[in-house]
Amino acid sequence: MKWFRWLLIVLFLASCGAPRPPEARVEEPSSPQVPVQSFPEKMTFEGVGKASEFAASRKMAYQDVMRKALVTILGEKSYSSQKNAIDGQFLNTEAQFSPYILQKEWTSTKRDDNGDLILALRATIATKKLREDLQAAGFLGGGSVTQPSSPVAAPEMKEERKTSEPEPDLSSVDISGLSILIYYNPSALKKSSDADAEKYARRAVQLLNQELLQNGIQVFDLESAEKIAQEKNLLQEEARGNVGLGLLLAQQVYAELYGEVTPTVTYRQGTTAHVILDLKLYVRTGARVIASIQKGGQEYDSPSLEASITASMRDGAKKVTTELLTTLKKYVSGGRFYTVRLIEVGSARDATSFASTVSKLERVKSVKQTLYSKNDRTAEYEVQFQGNPNELMEIIFDGVTTKPGFEALDLSTLRGNELIFTMQ
């Protein structure tokens, strides 16, 4: 039986050396693949800025909300490891981060015991666009990011290229023919917890009107605008649709531009006050935004609270107007927007022919047909033209009446930046 015992030993040793069957093999689990996090189109963040001057505090508040958005997208660790490069590309200048700020609201403003201005900001950030740009820049995915030897070298070169471009000479641009209706935003007043919010908003409109009037801009009296809003039931019309009250009023008085101003008023130590003015300016044609300006006045401590508020608000209105005048000159220089309506149009072909002819005229930058109604025999166009309404009228007459079928073209109405022509 000795051979039998040897056989058992051999079989035992063979079984110990044999590999495990596949189903019994134990493997270390691999690290799970982290899915790319999906971010919504936009997210809201809150931030704070603190500095002795308004401009510096404002910039710091913007940077704070943007930094929180960056950390949310990248994660704290990833952001910290690339901080210098990311900040240099996305946070250095307002031109870098302003495209991502969709909406903003200053929730509080105050001075601390050292005199520093503290601004609290709530802002909605375009997180999807920011994430895409971070990925395109190599900060998110696509391998490691190489830190530049000088973190701010690339952004400085970019800024240098921008500042090296000569600014257009706007000194000879005439903006005296513009008409602007400034009004307050009723929706913003409803959200305010300040019982005097409407009073401050009305005061802001009046101060801005004074500043614009002194610079040769045609403005519209606030009380007259309020009377029109009441007589035409514009508040009810605003509530029924998506059109703001500012645009409805501008359409009533045929203002070329209209603005909505929202003041933020804060108080400290009884009679000390500080005011920030937020103005958005639109072209009535197309309701496009051409300016979004935020300026804070100096903080004042006058004998009365009302005097301090007025002084700070007047200071802010002057600053807003200074920036606004430059914007208006750029708008006029680049081409003002007009509504041109053609009535008694014979056919759709005539409507198209009119647009084609006008688009080729001197100083006409663009022509877009926005309406054609066969039943009403009416066509409407948005025309961008480098000149005033009378010049546009003359150039259309000179260029269009020579075309067959348009010999009887005549001007029916000219009001503001709206021209109505008839073909009969």
DASUL-V280928 format. One record per residue. N is the residue number from 1. RES is the residue in one letter. BURIAL is + if it has 9 or more other ideal C-beta (glycine too) atoms within 8 Angstrom, else -. Layout:
BEGIN
n: {N	N}
res: {RES	RES}
burial: {BURIAL	BURIAL}
END
This chain:
BEGIN
n: {1	2	3	4	5	6	7	8	9	10	11	12	13	14	15	16	17	18	19	20	21	22	23	24	25	26	27	28	29	30	31	32	33	34	35	36	37	38	39	40	41	42	43	44	45	46	47	48	49	50	51	52	53	54	55	56	57	58	59	60	61	62	63	64	65	66	67	68	69	70	71	72	73	74	75	76	77	78	79	80	81	82	83	84	85	86	87	88	89	90	91	92	93	94	95	96	97	98	99	100	101	102	103	104	105	106	107	108	109	110	111	112	113	114	115	116	117	118	119	120	121	122	123	124	125	126	127	128	129	130	131	132	133	134	135	136	137	138	139	140	141	142	143	144	145	146	147	148	149	150	151	152	153	154	155	156	157	158	159	160	161	162	163	164	165	166	167	168	169	170	171	172	173	174	175	176	177	178	179	180	181	182	183	184	185	186	187	188	189	190	191	192	193	194	195	196	197	198	199	200	201	202	203	204	205	206	207	208	209	210	211	212	213	214	215	216	217	218	219	220	221	222	223	224	225	226	227	228	229	230	231	232	233	234	235	236	237	238	239	240	241	242	243	244	245	246	247	248	249	250	251	252	253	254	255	256	257	258	259	260	261	262	263	264	265	266	267	268	269	270	271	272	273	274	275	276	277	278	279	280	281	282	283	284	285	286	287	288	289	290	291	292	293	294	295	296	297	298	299	300	301	302	303	304	305	306	307	308	309	310	311	312	313	314	315	316	317	318	319	320	321	322	323	324	325	326	327	328	329	330	331	332	333	334	335	336	337	338	339	340	341	342	343	344	345	346	347	348	349	350	351	352	353	354	355	356	357	358	359	360	361	362	363	364	365	366	367	368	369	370	371	372	373	374	375	376	377	378	379	380	381	382	383	384	385	386	387	388	389	390	391	392	393	394	395	396	397	398	399	400	401	402	403	404	405	406	407	408	409	410	411	412	413	414	415	416	417	418	419	420	421	422	423	424}
res: {M	K	W	F	R	W	L	L	I	V	L	F	L	A	S	C	G	A	P	R	P	P	E	A	R	V	E	E	P	S	S	P	Q	V	P	V	Q	S	F	P	E	K	M	T	F	E	G	V	G	K	A	S	E	F	A	A	S	R	K	M	A	Y	Q	D	V	M	R	K	A	L	V	T	I	L	G	E	K	S	Y	S	S	Q	K	N	A	I	D	G	Q	F	L	N	T	E	A	Q	F	S	P	Y	I	L	Q	K	E	W	T	S	T	K	R	D	D	N	G	D	L	I	L	A	L	R	A	T	I	A	T	K	K	L	R	E	D	L	Q	A	A	G	F	L	G	G	G	S	V	T	Q	P	S	S	P	V	A	A	P	E	M	K	E	E	R	K	T	S	E	P	E	P	D	L	S	S	V	D	I	S	G	L	S	I	L	I	Y	Y	N	P	S	A	L	K	K	S	S	D	A	D	A	E	K	Y	A	R	R	A	V	Q	L	L	N	Q	E	L	L	Q	N	G	I	Q	V	F	D	L	E	S	A	E	K	I	A	Q	E	K	N	L	L	Q	E	E	A	R	G	N	V	G	L	G	L	L	L	A	Q	Q	V	Y	A	E	L	Y	G	E	V	T	P	T	V	T	Y	R	Q	G	T	T	A	H	V	I	L	D	L	K	L	Y	V	R	T	G	A	R	V	I	A	S	I	Q	K	G	G	Q	E	Y	D	S	P	S	L	E	A	S	I	T	A	S	M	R	D	G	A	K	K	V	T	T	E	L	L	T	T	L	K	K	Y	V	S	G	G	R	F	Y	T	V	R	L	I	E	V	G	S	A	R	D	A	T	S	F	A	S	T	V	S	K	L	E	R	V	K	S	V	K	Q	T	L	Y	S	K	N	D	R	T	A	E	Y	E	V	Q	F	Q	G	N	P	N	E	L	M	E	I	I	F	D	G	V	T	T	K	P	G	F	E	A	L	D	L	S	T	L	R	G	N	E	L	I	F	T	M	Q}
burial: {-	-	-	-	-	-	-	-	-	-	-	-	-	-	-	-	-	-	-	-	-	-	-	-	-	-	-	-	-	-	-	-	-	-	-	-	-	-	+	-	-	+	+	-	+	+	+	+	+	+	+	-	-	+	-	+	+	+	+	+	+	+	+	+	+	+	+	+	+	+	+	+	+	+	-	-	-	+	+	-	-	+	-	+	+	+	+	+	+	+	+	+	-	-	-	+	+	-	-	+	+	-	-	-	-	+	-	-	+	+	+	-	-	-	-	+	+	+	+	+	+	+	+	+	+	+	+	+	+	+	+	-	+	+	+	-	-	-	+	+	-	-	-	-	-	-	-	-	-	-	+	+	+	+	+	-	-	-	+	-	-	-	-	-	-	-	-	-	-	+	-	-	-	-	+	-	-	+	+	+	+	+	+	+	+	+	-	+	+	-	-	-	-	-	-	-	+	-	-	+	+	+	+	+	+	+	+	+	+	+	+	+	+	-	+	-	+	-	+	+	-	+	-	-	+	-	-	+	+	+	-	+	-	+	+	-	+	+	-	-	-	-	-	+	+	+	+	+	+	+	-	+	+	+	+	+	+	+	+	+	+	+	+	+	+	+	-	+	-	-	+	+	+	+	+	+	+	+	+	+	+	+	+	+	+	-	-	-	-	+	+	-	+	+	+	+	+	-	+	+	-	+	-	-	+	-	+	+	+	+	+	+	+	+	+	+	+	+	+	+	+	-	+	+	+	+	+	+	+	+	+	+	+	-	+	+	+	+	+	+	+	+	+	-	+	-	-	-	-	+	+	+	+	+	+	-	+	+	+	-	+	-	+	+	-	+	+	-	+	-	-	+	-	-	-	-	+	+	+	+	+	+	+	+	+	-	-	-	+	-	+	+	+	-	+	+	+	-	+	+	+	-	-	-	-	+	-	-	+	-	+	-	-	+	-	+	+	+	+	+	+	+	+	-}
END
